[in-house]
Amino acid sequence: MWTEIQELVALAETRLKDAKVEAISDDWRFAAAYSALFTSATIALRAKGFRVPNQPGHHTRALESLEFTIAADGRFIRKLKNFANKRGSPAV
């Protein structure tokens, strides 16, 4: 499990760096930042010994799990879910 978490941390760091590249479109920068967010939620789950099955809604479930993995409050989770909704819309 530790190796998996290390790999996920490296992926999140890469996505955050990608999100800072001003030469790419805002859409792609947002996608990279969202990927880092989702990966971070996955890291928190894996650190607690859980995983979300790869099925419809798994992004939402991973974000909602932050209430239990890092004691995130509902307001914060709603903001993150709004990002997830924005990610799924045609116009980012």
C-alpha positions, 0 to 999 in steps of 0.5 A: 500500500505504501508504494501505491500511496507514493505513486499517487503523491507523485501523480498529484504533484505532477498534476499540480505542476501541470496546472501552473503551466500558463502556456496551456488552456484554462480548460486543461489547467483546470483538468490538471488541478481537478486530477490532483484534487481527485488523486489527493482524495484517493490518497486519503482513502488509501491511507485509511485502508479503503478504495472506491470501486471504479464505477459511475459516481466514484469521483463523487464518492471519493470527495465525499469520503473526505468527511471521514478521512480528513474530517473535512466539513460539509461546506468544503466538500460541497465546493469540491463537488462543484468542481467535479460538476464543472469538470463534467460540463461541456464548458469548463 
